[in-house]
């Protein structure tokens, strides 16, 4: 496994209403491989860039979340805010690490994760 680099795009996350349907599509069409993480999340690999699908019941307007990596989550959070980013979801834990979401000055939502405490 490669060590992630600070500030690099590391993961991409999509939203889907039906995870089984989307998994069947990407498996059949593109030979992607999937790992289930409970009823509301599946991760994919064998796609060039790893990512996942999160189950949603809401309307999907912008269904893609680009996820960057940084080993110092608190430090990069401060840097994002200092430079005009707005935190849309504060730091939270998930299996494998912690992350937060922010919007850039153009209104795009991204996330930054870390596997470091």
C-alpha positions in Angstrom: 0.0 0.0 0.0 1.3 3.4 -0.9 1.7 6.1 1.7 -0.7 9.0 0.9 0.8 12.4 0.1 -0.3 15.6 1.8 -2.5 17.8 -0.4 -3.0 15.1 -3.1 -6.4 13.9 -4.3 -6.6 10.6 -2.6 -10.2 9.3 -2.9 -13.4 10.2 -4.7 -16.8 9.6 -3.2 -20.1 9.4 -5.0 -23.7 9.2 -3.8 -26.2 6.7 -4.8 -29.8 5.7 -3.9 -29.3 2.0 -4.6 -25.9 0.6 -3.8 -26.5 -2.9 -5.1 -27.6 -1.5 -8.5 -24.6 0.9 -8.8 -22.2 -1.9 -7.7 -23.7 -4.3 -10.3 -23.3 -1.6 -13.0 -19.7 -0.7 -12.3 -18.7 -4.3 -11.9 -20.2 -5.4 -15.2 -19.2 -2.3 -17.2 -15.7 -1.6 -15.9 -14.6 -4.6 -13.8 -14.4 -2.5 -10.6 -14.0 -4.4 -7.3 -16.1 -3.5 -4.3 -15.9 -3.9 -0.5 -19.0 -3.5 1.6 -18.8 -1.3 4.8 -22.3 -1.9 6.2 -25.6 -1.1 4.6 -24.8 2.5 3.7 -21.3 2.5 2.1 -19.3 0.5 -0.5 -15.7 1.2 -1.5 -14.3 0.5 -5.0 -10.9 -0.3 -6.3 -9.4 -1.4 -9.7 -10.5 2.0 -11.1 -7.3 4.0 -11.3 -8.3 6.0 -8.1 -10.0 4.4 -5.1 -13.3 5.7 -3.9 -16.7 4.8 -2.7 -20.4 5.2 -2.9 -22.5 6.5 0.1 -26.2 5.6 0.2 -28.4 8.7 0.2 -32.2 9.1 0.2 -32.0 12.8 -0.7 -31.8 14.4 -4.1 -28.4 13.9 -5.8 -27.3 17.3 -7.1 -23.5 17.1 -7.0 -22.9 13.4 -6.5 -19.1 13.5 -6.3 -17.0 14.3 -3.3 -13.3 14.7 -4.0 -11.2 13.7 -0.9 -7.7 15.0 -0.3 -5.2 13.6 2.2 -3.3 15.4 4.9 -1.5 13.9 7.9 -2.2 17.0 10.1 -6.0 17.4 9.9 -6.3 20.2 12.4 -3.5 22.2 10.8 -4.9 21.9 7.3 -8.4 22.7 8.6 -7.0 26.0 10.0 -5.2 26.7 6.7 -8.4 26.1 4.7 -10.4 28.5 6.9 -7.6 31.1 6.9 -7.7 31.2 3.1 -11.4 31.5 2.5 -12.7 28.0 2.8 -15.8 27.3 4.9 -16.2 24.2 7.0 -19.4 22.4 6.0 -18.9 19.3 8.2 -16.4 19.5 11.1 -13.9 16.8 11.9 -15.5 13.4 12.5 -14.2 9.8 12.8 -14.9 6.9 10.4 -13.5 3.4 10.1 -9.9 4.1 9.1 -9.4 7.7 10.1 -11.0 11.1 10.5 -12.0 13.8 8.0 -13.8 17.1 7.5 -15.7 18.7 4.6 -15.3 22.2 3.3 -16.5 24.4 0.5 -14.0 26.4 -1.6 -14.6 30.1 -2.6 -16.5 28.8 -5.7 -18.9 26.7 -3.6 -17.4 23.3 -4.5 -17.5 20.8 -1.5 -14.4 18.7 -0.9 -13.1 16.7 2.1 -9.7 16.1 3.7 -9.0 12.9 5.6 -6.2 11.6 7.7 -5.3 8.3 9.2 -3.2 10.0 11.9 -4.6 11.0 15.3 
